[in-house]
Every structure is written in C-alpha cells, then in structure tokens.
Amino acid sequence: MKKLRIEAPVIVLAILILVLIVGAILTASVGRNFFSDGSIRDILTGMSVLGLVAIGQTLVIIGASLDLSVVYVVSLASLIAATTMNGKAGNIPLAVALTLVVCAGIGLLNGFIVTVLKVNGFITTLGVGLILQGILNTNFQGSAGKVPWEFQLLGATGIGPVPLSTIIMIALAAVVWFLLGRTRTGAHLFAVGGDPEIARLSGVRTRPPLIVAHTLCSIFAGLAGLLLASRLGVGTPTVGQQGGYDLLSIAAVVLGGTLLLGGRGSVWGTIGGVAILSVVDSVMSVMQVNPFLKDVVRGVVIIAAVAVYSRRAVIRRRTRFGPDGIRSGSDADARAAEPAMAAAAADLAGGIGSLEGTRPTDVTSEGESR
C-alpha cells in the first residue's frame, strides 16, 4: 500500500498550529488574551531579527555548510552603523552602505576559505567569528555611537499590529525564495549541497553558489545588526552573542524542514521555524517561566520536530524498489516470487555461458561468422 507523503511545510504548519493552540490555552489560564494586538506585535517583533539571520543561515545550510560567525557580524554591524551615524540623520545612507559592504566582505572571506582553501564551513566560520570577537573586545568596551531618531523609526513603527521590520523580513524572504526557486544560482546551490561531486560532473561550477550563499548570509546578519541598532539607539559589541542567534538560527532552519546535510530545504519553512520559536518564547514570557527552563522547552520542541522529520525519512526509504520505484507487495509476495526469479537467473546464466563458448576467431573483423 502506497504511504502518504507529508511535505515539510505541512509538518511545520501543523506544529505551528499546535503551538498556537497550546499557547492560547496556557495564556488564557492566567487571564491573558494570546491573540491581542500586543501579543501579536511581541511575537512578530521577536521574529524579525532571528528571521533575518535564519534566512541567511538557510542559504548556507542548503549548500551543506554552516555559519557560526553571524552573532559577531550582528554585533559588528550594530557598532559600525551607530558610530558612523553618530546621531546625524544625514549619515544614515553612508552608515547603511558601509555596514553592508563590510558584512559582505566577511561573507566573501568565509566563502573563499570554504571553497578555495577547502576548509570545513564549521571551522572556517568559527575561526572568523573568533577573529571578529577579538576585534570587538579590543576596540569596544561598551556601547558606542548614537542612532538618530529617523533610523530608530525602523524598529518602532508598523502597520497595525505588524511591525515594519517584520514586513521587511517577509519581503526579503520572498526575494530569497525567488533566488532559490527561479534562478540558476539557486538550482546550483541545491545541486552543490546535495552532492558536490555529482554537481561538478554535471558541469556545475561548485564554488560560486557557495560563495554567494556565505556572502548573503553575512549581509542578512548585517541587516539584523542594523535592526538591533535602530531598536537600541546605540551599537553594542555583545548584542549578537546575547541573542544567541547562531544556534537559534540553525535550530529554526532545522525546525523548518531544511536538511542539515544540505541539498534540500525552503526559506518559508525557516520562517515557520522562526515563528514556532517566537511563539514558544512569548508564551513562556507570559507564564513567567524560569529563563533556564526556556532553554529546556526549546530543546524539547526542536528534538520533537526533528524526530518527526527523521521518522518521515525512514518511511520514505522503506518505500523503494518495485514499479515506479515504489514497493507495492508484501514480504510474502516477495518470497512467493523467489522460484520464478531463480529460474530467470538460471536462463540468464545459460545464455551468458553459450556466448562465452563462442571463440573470437569464429567472428570476422566485419562482425560476420565464417
């Protein structure tokens, strides 16, 4: 019997709905309305920064890599933006451009080391992250710079209960969806993440897609840093580390159904994973849960979701072989077919033996028998 295949976005949506229902019940038990404008705004605000980092992380994970330097890129971006603006609205364009160029340079360096020097992405971004941490700790002992009010509006305004930062994050997710699904670079990134050797033998240049993925990942981390600077009004050397955006972004990507080994995933699944984590955090804040217990709950949710994906993968592996690649019979049917298969194998062996008995000299160079 053919088993029903459940796609990853369906699983993400089911988990999100389940979390929303449980969250609504728990918040109602303490006399709070889970679907009030304030609660929705808090959830969406919490999604914005993590969502931007996770979108970039999705790209590198699809390419079978990782980026652990994003937290330091976030902190560096907030400092570059705040110190360049220095409280002057006229410096905003220069500060944004300089921040994104520096972040793109860091991502380009990561991509170069991973693809040209063949250093594992985990080690590469860990090393680059430590370098950035040293630079931050050496040059900044606390908050620095000042963000003008005009730029702070980015993190303070919205349309109804929907923050402007969330709208920007969703729009950028749509751009990445187009990149992955409608461009050659996206197709090549999936191919390289699936199997770089097969991609190379198929004529795909394996380096450019991964370099682009790392560069975009750092740019998205830079955008997250700009958003945090607009909310805080200053740049902070530890704002990225305090948010834990490196591991949380990876968790959101995995929650969204993207394969950690690369080659499969979607940006909308990642947004779903970010929404799940944000809803869980919001519910625990309302319930005034111990901060250490929050990590326990996050861990349980992540493990449960990945277990669902793993179970789904096992079922898919079992439905192989047979007509159209799907096994339609039972084990008893397979045992009943063994005599017929043995007879067919004997006939095939006899045919091969008769061919081997034919001497090469019996055949002329033109392929005709004498």
N, C-alpha and C positions, 0 to 999 in steps of 0.2 A: 504494500500500500504506500503510495507516494505521500511523504510527510509534508506538511505545510511549512513553507519557508517564511520566517519572520524577519523582515529587514530591520537593520539597526535603528533608523529613525523612528520606527514604530515602537521598538523597545524603549527608546529614550522618551518618547511621548507618553508611553504607559507609566514609566517610572515617575515622570514629572507630574502627571495627573494624580498618581498615588500619593506622592509627597505633598501636593497641594491639598488633597482631601484630609490627610493626616494632620497637616499643619493647621487647616481651618478648624478641625475638631479640637486640637490642643489649645489653640489661641482662644477659641470660644469658651473653653473650660475655665479660663482665667478672666472672662468678661471682656475680651478684646475682639474687634472685628478684623479678621485676616484680610478681607478684601476692601478695606477702607483706602481712600486716596493716599493717606500717609504710609500705610504698609506697602502698597504697590510701589510708591515712589522710593521707599527704602530698598526694596528688592531690586528694582531696576537700577538704582544708583550703585548698589553693590555689584551689579553685573557689569557695569561699564568698563572699569579698569581691568578686572580679571578677564572680561570678554576680549578686550583688545590684545592682551598678552596671549590669551589662549588661541586666538585666530592665527597669530604668527607661529605659535608652537605647533598648530595643526599642520602648517606647511612643511616644517622640518621633520615632523614625525611621519608624515606621508612619504617623505623622501628617505625614511629609515635612519633618521638622525635625531638629535636632541639639542636643546639649547638651555643650559643651566646658567648662562650669563645674563638672562633677561632681568633679574632683580637688580643687578648692578647697573645695567643700562637704564632701567627706570629711574634709579636714584641719580645717575649722572645727568640724564635728560632734564630732571626737575631742577637741578642746580644750574646747568647751562642756561636754561630758559629764564630762571629767576634772576640770575646775576646779569644776564645780557639785557633783560627788560629794565631792571633796576628802577622799577616804579614808573617808567615812562611809556605811555601808550604808543608813541611813535617808534619804539624799538621792538614792538611785537612781531612784525613781519621778519625782521632780521633774526630775532631770537628763535622763532619757529623754524626758519630755514636752516640756521646754524645747528640747532638741535638735531633736526632730521638728517642733515649731512653727516654729522659726527656719528650718529647711530647707524646710518647706512655704511659708514666706513668700518665700524666694528663688525657688523654683519658680513661685510665683504671679506674682512680678515678671517672670520670664522669659516666662511665658505671656502676660501683659498686654502686654509690649513687642512680642512677636511678632505677636499677633493684633490688638491695638488700634492700636498705632503702626506696624504693618506693616513692622517691621524684620526682616531675614532672621535665622533662628534661629542660624546660624553666627556672625554678627556680634554678635547680642544676647548669647549665652552667652559669647562670647569677651570682650566688654566687661564683663559682670557678673563673670566669672572674674578679670579683671584688677583690678576693684574689690576683690573678696574677697582677692586676693593682697596688695594694698596694705594692707588692714586687718590681715591676718595678720602681715605683715612689720613693720608699725608697732608692733603691740601685743605680739608674742611673738618673743623672740629664741632660744627653745629649747623644750624640753619643759616642760609645765606641768600642774599638777593631779595628782591621785592617784586611781586607781580601786580601790575596795575589793575584797577577795578574793572576796566573794559575787558581784560582777559579772564578775570575771575567770574565774569558772567557765563563763561563756557560751562563751568561746573555748578552754577547756581540757578540757571533758568531752564525752562522746559515748556512743553505744550500739555497743559492739564497735569495729570499725574506722571507724565512721561518726561524724564529729564532730557535735555538737548544732547548730553553726552551719550545716552543710550541710543538716540536716533542716529547719531554719527556712527556709533559702533555697529548698528544693524546695517547701515548703508555700506560701511567698509566690508562687512561680512558678505554682502551681496556682490561686491566687486571681486572678492576672493573666490566666491562661488563661480562667478563668470570665468575667472582666471583658470580655475581647476577644471571646469567642465566644458569650456568653449574655446580654449586656446591650445596651441601646440605645446607651450611650456608646461601647462597643467597636465596634459597627457603624458609628456615625457617624464614629469616628476612622479606620476603614478608608476610608470614603467621602471624608472630607476629604483624607486622604493620597493617594488615587487621583486625584482631580480636584476641587479646592475649588469651582470654578465650577459644575460639574455637581451637586455636593452641594448648593450653595446654591439652584440652580434646582429641585432636588428637594424643597426645603423643610427641608433640614438647617441648623441653626444652626452655622456653621463655627467660631465662637470657643470655645464651652465644651469640646468634646472636646480641642482642642489645649492649652487652659489646664490641664485635668485631667491630660493627659499630662506636661506640664512639671512640674506640682506633684508628681505621683507619682514622676517621675524624680529630683527633688531629695530627696524623702523616702527613696527607696531608697539614694541616695548617703549620706544621713544615717545610715541603718541600717548601711551599710558602715563609716562612721566610728565608730559605736558598737562594732561588732565589732572593729575595729582597736584601739580604746581598751581593750577588755577583754583583748586579747592582749598589748598593750604595757604596760598598767598605768598609762600616762600619756597625755596629749594631745600631739600633735606637729604643728607648723604646716606641715610638708612631707611628711607621710606619704602624702597623696594623690598629690602630684606624683612622689614617688619610686616609687610603684607603677605610674605611667603608665596609670592606669585610664581616662583619657579615650579615647585611641586604641585601647587594648586592648579596651575595651568595644564600641567601634564595630566593631573587627575581629571580635569574637565574634558580634556581631549579623549582620554580613555573611556570616561563615562559616556561620551558622545558616540562611541562605537568605532572610533578610529583604531586601526590595528597598530599596536606599539612597534611591531617589526616593520611597518611601512607597507606601502602599496595599496592601501585601502582606507577610506575614511571620507568624511564630509564636514564642511565648515558649519552647516546647520546642526549637525549632531553635536558639535562642540558647543554651539550656543545653547542647545538643550542641556548639556552637561553643566555649563556655567549657571544656567537658571536653576537647576537642581541644587547645586551647592549654595547658591544665593538664598533660595527658599529655606533650606535647612538652617543656614546661619540666622536668617530673620526669625524663624520660629524659635530657635534656641535663645535668641536675644530677648524675645518677648517672654519666654518662660524663665528668663534669668538663670539659664543653665551655667554651671561652672565652666570657665573657659577651657580647662583641661579636658572636661567631658565632651566639649565640642569636637575636639580632635578625634575622640573615640567614635563619636557618631559619624563624623565624616568618613573615617576609616571603614566603618561597618557598611555605609552606603556604597562606597567605592568597591569594596570587595564583593558585595552582593551583586552589583551591576556587572562587574567583570565576570563573576561566576555565571550569570545568565548568558553573556556572550560566549563563554567557553563551552557551556552546555549546547548552545546553538551550533557551535563549530563542530562538536562531536557528532551531533545528529547529521550534519551535512556530510561528514566524512563517511558515515556508515551507508549513506545512500549513493554509493558509487558502483560502477560496473553494471552491465546489462544494457538493454535497449536505451538509446539516447543517454547513456552514461548513468542511468538510474537503475538500481537493482529492484526488480518487480516481484521476484519469487522468494519463497522462504528457504530455510536451510534444508527442509525435507525435499523440496523440489530440486535443490542442487544435488543432493545425494541420489535421487532417482535418475538424474541425467548423467551420472558418472559412467555407466556402461556405454552409452552412446558416445560420450566424449572419448572413452578409451578406444572404441572401435575406430573412430575418426582419426585418432592419433596413430593407430596401427596402420591404417591405409596410407596416411601421410608418410610414415616411416618407410613403408614398402615402396612408395613412389620415389622417395629420395634414394633408396638402395638401388633401384633399377637405373636411375640416372648415373649413379656413381659407377655402375658396372660398364658404362659406355666409355670406350677408350678414346682419348683425344685424337688418335691417328685415324679413327673412323670418320672424322669430320674434316672436310677440306677447309682451306683458308676462306673460301667464299661461303662457308656455313652449310654446304650440301654434303650428304652422305655419299660414300663411294659405292 
